Amino acid sequence: MILGAGVIWRLLRSARGKRISTCVAERQEHEEQASVSVLVPVLNEYNRLSPCLDGLLKQGAEVIEILIIDGGSQDGTQDLVRTYAERDDRVRLLDATPVPANWNGKAWGLQVGFLASCPDATWILTMDADVRPQPLLIPSLLAHARHHQIPALSVATLQEVSSAGVGLLHPSLLTTLVYRFGIPGQVARNIHNVQANGQCFLLLRNLLTTCVDFAATRHSLCEDITLARLLVAAGHAVGFYEAGDLVTATMYSNWRETWENWTRSLPMHDHLAGLSSWLGWLEIALVQALPLPLCCLLVAGRARFYSLLQLNAFLVVLRIGVLFGTSRAYQQRPWSYWVSPICDGPVALKLGLNALRRRHIWRGRVLWRGGKE
């Protein structure tokens, strides 16, 4: 009951969160332009990178360079980047091989890109290869950061679901974030309230030069969350917002990739998490996952635990409400989206087990949470 009350309070408190709007960017179009270095770490992204680069090339003069940091691709990614570099001299290909042992490959790529970026840039924007930015994305991010005086922010990208299988699993995983942290649109000033998404993460360059850089996340499986927590721990506010159609992403091509890869980082368990990650897991297990099967068992068994049945029926109704609320996080929703709560139990179990595991494999590389001893 206490955990359920905590989740409900979190949802109510975050219900009126702010969003990033293109209108803000249009009002700011005559103001002094900021300068942005875009960092895109890649590894075998030939089939996904083109829409990302097409969108970045449509950004305005505020983008002074687009650095594609390659971790050793063997699928033609490097040749693809070179064709874009011929079209726009802002595009540069950086070789980040070999990735040092005991480093998260993405964190290494971001560090290589940051060290090679233009020192005159005022902002750094990290972006994943599966992201599709619209032309006004970066001006909108900058305008929002200026207007609200936020030194760092990231975006809950609008998700493109590739199949019914992903449509069944992805919403259940996404809901774990809503239960643990509330609805996007907030500014975190406590490390245990931090939300962040490395798919699209904007921060002032001087934070990386004077406070903390990507090297501090080298042992983390959730480098975006760890970076945001370190910034908040140092006294900086970090925002997390929805941005509508300004930016979309296709995270995984099928349910197997979703199941194996997202559940590796989604526990958000790092050296800063402490007991909060386990409390969050209990909320997922007992408030999100358990009520539906428990209600079914109580009804089927005709048990007389009416108070328990009423409590869990209420939590099932809450889960359905959250299902309708998170529907706006998807560009299109397959039929499987609406039955995705049936995955909550396996998802809760998988996240708990992955939070306990230290050794993980991603694209053939062994990763150790917290570093190998």
C-alpha positions as CSV (number, residue, x, y, z in Angstrom):
1,M,0.0,0.0,0.0
2,I,2.8,2.4,0.9
3,L,4.6,1.7,-2.4
4,G,1.4,2.2,-4.3
5,A,0.8,5.5,-2.6
6,G,4.3,6.6,-3.6
7,V,3.7,5.7,-7.2
8,I,0.4,7.6,-7.3
9,W,1.9,10.6,-5.6
10,R,4.7,10.6,-8.1
11,L,2.3,10.5,-11.1
12,L,0.1,13.3,-9.7
13,R,3.1,15.5,-8.9
14,S,4.5,15.2,-12.4
15,A,1.2,15.4,-14.3
16,R,1.7,19.0,-15.3
17,G,5.2,18.7,-16.7
18,K,6.6,21.0,-19.3
19,R,7.3,20.0,-22.9
20,I,9.7,21.2,-25.5
21,S,7.8,23.1,-28.3
22,T,8.8,24.4,-31.7
23,C,7.0,27.6,-30.9
24,V,9.7,28.5,-28.4
25,A,12.3,28.1,-31.1
26,E,10.4,30.4,-33.5
27,R,10.2,33.2,-30.9
28,Q,13.9,32.9,-30.3
29,E,15.0,32.9,-34.0
30,H,16.4,36.5,-33.9
31,E,18.4,36.0,-30.7
32,E,22.1,35.4,-30.7
33,Q,22.9,31.9,-32.0
34,A,24.5,29.3,-29.7
35,S,27.0,26.9,-31.1
36,V,26.6,23.1,-30.8
37,S,28.9,20.2,-31.4
38,V,26.9,17.0,-32.1
39,L,28.5,13.7,-31.1
40,V,27.1,10.5,-32.6
41,P,28.9,7.3,-31.5
42,V,28.3,4.4,-33.9
43,L,29.1,0.7,-34.3
44,N,27.7,-1.1,-37.4
45,E,24.9,1.4,-38.0
46,Y,24.8,1.4,-41.8
47,N,21.2,0.5,-41.9
48,R,20.0,3.1,-39.4
49,L,22.4,6.1,-39.6
50,S,21.2,7.8,-42.8
51,P,17.9,9.3,-41.4
52,C,19.8,10.6,-38.4
53,L,22.4,12.4,-40.6
54,D,19.8,13.7,-43.0
55,G,18.0,15.3,-40.0
56,L,21.2,16.7,-38.6
57,L,22.2,18.3,-41.9
58,K,18.9,20.1,-41.9
59,Q,19.7,21.9,-38.6
60,G,20.7,25.5,-38.7
61,A,23.9,27.4,-38.3
62,E,23.9,26.7,-34.6
63,V,25.4,23.3,-35.4
64,I,29.0,23.9,-36.1
65,E,30.1,20.3,-36.4
66,I,28.7,16.7,-36.5
67,L,31.2,14.2,-35.2
68,I,30.5,10.5,-36.0
69,I,32.7,8.5,-33.7
70,D,33.2,4.9,-35.0
71,G,34.0,2.1,-32.6
72,G,35.1,-0.4,-35.3
73,S,32.2,-0.8,-37.8
74,Q,32.6,-3.6,-40.4
75,D,29.3,-3.0,-42.3
76,G,30.1,0.0,-44.4
77,T,29.2,2.6,-41.8
78,Q,32.5,4.5,-42.3
79,D,32.0,4.7,-46.1
80,L,28.4,6.0,-45.5
81,V,29.7,8.8,-43.2
82,R,32.3,9.8,-45.8
83,T,29.6,10.3,-48.4
84,Y,27.8,12.7,-46.0
85,A,31.1,14.5,-45.2
86,E,31.4,15.2,-49.0
87,R,28.0,16.9,-48.9
88,D,28.5,18.9,-45.7
89,D,31.9,19.9,-44.2
90,R,30.4,19.9,-40.7
91,V,30.4,16.1,-40.8
92,R,33.6,14.4,-39.6
93,L,34.4,10.7,-39.1
94,L,36.5,9.9,-36.0
95,D,38.1,6.5,-35.4
96,A,37.6,5.4,-31.8
97,T,39.4,2.0,-32.1
98,P,40.5,0.2,-30.2
99,V,38.1,0.6,-27.3
100,P,40.1,0.2,-24.1
101,A,39.3,-2.8,-21.9
102,N,36.9,-2.1,-19.1
103,W,35.2,0.8,-20.9
104,N,31.6,1.0,-22.0
105,G,32.1,1.4,-25.8
106,K,29.6,4.2,-26.1
107,A,31.1,6.2,-23.2
108,W,34.5,5.8,-24.9
109,G,33.2,7.0,-28.2
110,L,31.6,10.0,-26.5
111,Q,34.8,10.8,-24.7
112,V,36.8,10.6,-27.9
113,G,34.3,12.8,-29.7
114,F,34.3,15.4,-26.9
115,L,38.1,15.6,-26.8
116,A,38.1,16.1,-30.6
117,S,35.3,18.7,-30.6
118,C,35.6,22.4,-31.2
119,P,36.5,24.2,-28.0
120,D,34.5,27.2,-29.2
121,A,31.2,25.3,-29.0
122,T,29.0,26.3,-26.1
123,W,26.9,23.2,-26.1
124,I,27.4,19.4,-26.6
125,L,24.6,17.3,-28.0
126,T,24.9,13.5,-27.9
127,M,22.7,11.6,-30.3
128,D,22.2,7.9,-31.1
129,A,22.2,6.6,-34.6
130,D,18.6,5.4,-34.4
131,V,17.3,8.9,-33.8
132,R,15.5,10.9,-36.5
133,P,15.8,14.7,-35.7
134,Q,13.4,17.2,-37.4
135,P,14.8,20.5,-38.7
136,L,13.8,22.6,-35.6
137,L,14.9,20.1,-33.0
138,I,18.2,21.7,-32.0
139,P,16.9,25.3,-32.0
140,S,14.0,24.2,-29.9
141,L,16.3,22.4,-27.4
142,L,18.5,25.5,-27.1
143,A,15.5,27.8,-26.7
144,H,14.0,25.7,-24.0
145,A,17.4,25.5,-22.1
146,R,17.8,29.3,-22.3
147,H,14.2,30.0,-21.3
148,H,14.3,27.8,-18.3
149,Q,18.0,28.3,-17.5
150,I,18.8,24.6,-17.5
151,P,22.4,23.6,-18.2
152,A,21.6,20.1,-19.2
153,L,18.5,18.3,-20.6
154,S,17.5,15.2,-22.5
155,V,14.5,14.1,-24.5
156,A,12.0,11.3,-24.2
157,T,12.0,10.6,-27.9
158,L,8.8,9.6,-29.7
159,Q,9.1,5.9,-30.3
160,E,8.5,4.1,-33.6
161,V,7.5,0.5,-33.0
162,S,8.7,-1.8,-35.7
163,S,6.5,-4.9,-35.0
164,A,3.7,-6.3,-32.9
165,G,6.3,-8.1,-30.8
166,V,8.0,-4.9,-29.9
167,G,4.6,-3.3,-29.4
168,L,3.9,-5.9,-26.8
169,L,7.2,-5.6,-24.9
170,H,8.4,-2.1,-25.3
171,P,5.4,-0.4,-23.5
172,S,5.8,-2.6,-20.5
173,L,9.5,-1.7,-20.2
174,L,8.7,2.0,-20.7
175,T,6.1,1.9,-18.0
176,T,8.7,0.9,-15.5
177,L,10.2,4.4,-15.9
178,V,6.9,6.1,-15.4
179,Y,6.3,4.1,-12.2
180,R,9.8,4.8,-10.8
181,F,10.2,8.5,-11.8
182,G,6.9,9.9,-12.9
183,I,5.9,11.6,-16.2
184,P,8.6,13.4,-18.2
185,G,8.7,17.2,-18.0
186,Q,10.5,17.7,-14.7
187,V,13.9,19.1,-13.6
188,A,15.9,16.8,-11.3
189,R,17.8,18.2,-8.4
190,N,18.2,15.0,-6.5
191,I,20.2,12.0,-7.9
192,H,17.4,9.6,-7.1
193,N,14.9,11.5,-9.2
194,V,17.1,11.7,-12.3
195,Q,15.7,10.7,-15.7
196,A,17.9,11.0,-18.8
197,N,18.1,9.6,-22.3
198,G,21.4,9.5,-24.1
199,Q,19.6,9.2,-27.4
200,C,19.3,13.0,-27.3
201,F,21.2,14.7,-24.5
202,L,22.1,18.4,-24.6
203,L,24.5,20.0,-22.1
204,L,26.8,23.0,-21.7
205,R,30.3,22.2,-22.8
206,N,31.8,23.8,-19.7
207,L,30.1,21.2,-17.6
208,L,32.3,18.6,-19.2
209,T,35.4,20.6,-18.9
210,T,35.0,21.8,-15.3
211,C,32.6,19.3,-13.6
212,V,32.5,15.8,-15.1
213,D,33.2,14.2,-18.5
214,F,32.3,10.9,-20.1
215,A,35.3,9.2,-18.6
216,A,33.4,9.2,-15.3
217,T,30.8,6.9,-16.9
218,R,33.2,4.3,-18.4
219,H,32.2,1.5,-16.0
220,S,28.4,2.2,-16.3
221,L,25.9,0.3,-18.4
222,C,23.6,3.3,-18.2
223,E,26.1,6.1,-19.0
224,D,23.4,8.7,-19.7
225,I,21.8,8.2,-16.2
226,T,25.2,8.1,-14.5
227,L,26.3,11.3,-16.2
228,A,23.1,13.0,-15.3
229,R,23.4,11.8,-11.6
230,L,26.9,13.1,-11.4
231,L,25.9,16.5,-12.7
232,V,23.0,16.7,-10.2
233,A,25.3,15.5,-7.4
234,A,27.6,18.4,-8.3
235,G,24.7,20.9,-7.9
236,H,23.5,21.2,-11.5
237,A,19.8,20.9,-12.6
238,V,19.1,18.3,-15.3
239,G,15.8,18.3,-17.2
240,F,13.9,15.5,-19.0
241,Y,11.2,16.4,-21.4
242,E,8.9,15.2,-24.2
243,A,9.3,16.9,-27.5
244,G,6.5,15.5,-29.7
245,D,7.3,15.1,-33.4
246,L,10.6,17.0,-33.1
247,V,12.5,13.8,-32.6
248,T,11.6,10.1,-33.1
249,A,13.6,6.9,-32.6
250,T,13.4,3.2,-33.5
251,M,15.3,1.6,-30.6
252,Y,15.1,-2.0,-31.7
253,S,14.1,-3.9,-34.8
254,N,12.5,-6.9,-33.0
255,W,11.3,-8.0,-29.6
256,R,14.4,-10.2,-29.0
257,E,16.7,-7.1,-29.3
258,T,14.4,-5.2,-27.0
259,W,14.4,-8.0,-24.4
260,E,18.1,-8.5,-24.4
261,N,19.5,-5.0,-24.9
262,W,17.2,-2.6,-23.1
263,T,16.8,-4.7,-20.0
264,R,20.6,-4.5,-19.7
265,S,20.6,-0.7,-19.0
266,L,17.1,-0.1,-17.8
267,P,17.7,-1.2,-14.2
268,M,19.8,2.0,-14.0
269,H,21.9,0.4,-11.3
270,D,25.3,2.1,-10.9
271,H,27.5,3.2,-8.0
272,L,25.2,6.2,-7.3
273,A,21.9,4.3,-7.3
274,G,22.2,2.9,-3.8
275,L,19.0,1.4,-2.3
276,S,16.8,3.6,-4.5
277,S,17.2,1.2,-7.5
278,W,16.0,-1.7,-5.4
279,L,13.1,0.3,-4.0
280,G,12.2,1.2,-7.6
281,W,12.3,-2.5,-8.5
282,L,9.9,-3.3,-5.7
283,E,7.5,-0.7,-7.0
284,I,7.7,-2.3,-10.4
285,A,7.2,-5.8,-9.0
286,L,4.5,-5.1,-6.4
287,V,2.6,-2.1,-7.9
288,Q,3.0,-2.6,-11.7
289,A,3.4,-6.3,-12.2
290,L,1.7,-8.2,-9.4
291,P,-1.8,-6.7,-9.2
292,L,-3.2,-8.1,-12.5
293,P,-2.3,-11.8,-11.9
294,L,-3.2,-11.5,-8.2
295,C,-6.6,-10.1,-9.1
296,C,-7.2,-13.0,-11.5
297,L,-6.2,-15.5,-8.9
298,L,-8.4,-14.0,-6.2
299,V,-11.4,-13.9,-8.6
300,A,-10.8,-17.4,-9.9
301,G,-10.4,-18.8,-6.4
302,R,-13.4,-16.9,-5.1
303,A,-11.3,-15.9,-2.1
304,R,-12.9,-13.7,0.6
305,F,-9.9,-11.3,0.8
306,Y,-12.1,-8.4,-0.3
307,S,-9.8,-5.7,0.9
308,L,-6.8,-7.3,-0.9
309,L,-8.9,-7.7,-4.0
310,Q,-10.1,-4.1,-3.9
311,L,-6.6,-2.8,-3.5
312,N,-5.2,-4.7,-6.4
313,A,-8.2,-4.0,-8.6
314,F,-7.5,-0.3,-8.0
315,L,-3.8,-0.8,-9.0
316,V,-5.0,-2.6,-12.2
317,V,-7.2,0.4,-13.0
318,L,-4.1,2.6,-12.4
319,R,-2.1,0.5,-14.7
320,I,-4.7,0.8,-17.5
321,G,-4.7,4.6,-16.9
322,V,-0.9,4.7,-17.3
323,L,-1.3,2.6,-20.5
324,F,-3.5,5.2,-22.0
325,G,-1.2,8.0,-20.8
326,T,2.0,6.4,-22.3
327,S,0.3,6.0,-25.7
328,R,1.4,9.4,-26.7
329,A,5.0,8.2,-26.4
330,Y,4.5,6.2,-29.6
331,Q,4.1,7.5,-33.2
332,Q,1.8,4.5,-34.0
333,R,0.5,1.8,-31.7
334,P,0.0,-1.8,-33.0
335,W,-2.8,-3.9,-31.5
336,S,-0.4,-5.5,-29.2
337,Y,0.2,-2.3,-27.4
338,W,-3.1,-2.6,-25.6
339,V,-2.3,-6.0,-24.1
340,S,1.3,-5.1,-23.1
341,P,0.5,-5.3,-19.3
342,I,0.7,-9.1,-19.6
343,C,4.5,-8.6,-20.0
344,D,4.9,-6.7,-16.7
345,G,5.7,-9.9,-14.7
346,P,8.5,-11.2,-16.9
347,V,9.8,-7.6,-17.3
348,A,10.0,-7.1,-13.5
349,L,11.8,-10.4,-13.1
350,K,14.3,-9.7,-16.0
351,L,15.1,-6.2,-14.6
352,G,15.8,-7.6,-11.2
353,L,18.1,-10.3,-12.5
354,N,19.9,-7.9,-14.7
355,A,20.4,-5.5,-11.8
356,L,22.2,-8.3,-10.0
357,R,24.4,-9.3,-12.9
358,R,27.7,-7.5,-13.4
359,R,28.8,-9.2,-16.6
360,H,26.9,-8.3,-19.8
361,I,27.6,-8.8,-23.5
362,W,26.7,-6.1,-26.1
363,R,27.5,-6.5,-29.8
364,G,30.2,-9.0,-29.0
365,R,31.9,-7.0,-26.3
366,V,31.9,-8.0,-22.6
367,L,30.8,-5.2,-20.3
368,W,31.3,-5.2,-16.5
369,R,29.0,-3.1,-14.4
370,G,31.2,-1.1,-12.1
371,G,34.4,-2.3,-13.9
372,K,36.2,-5.6,-13.8
373,E,38.0,-6.2,-10.5
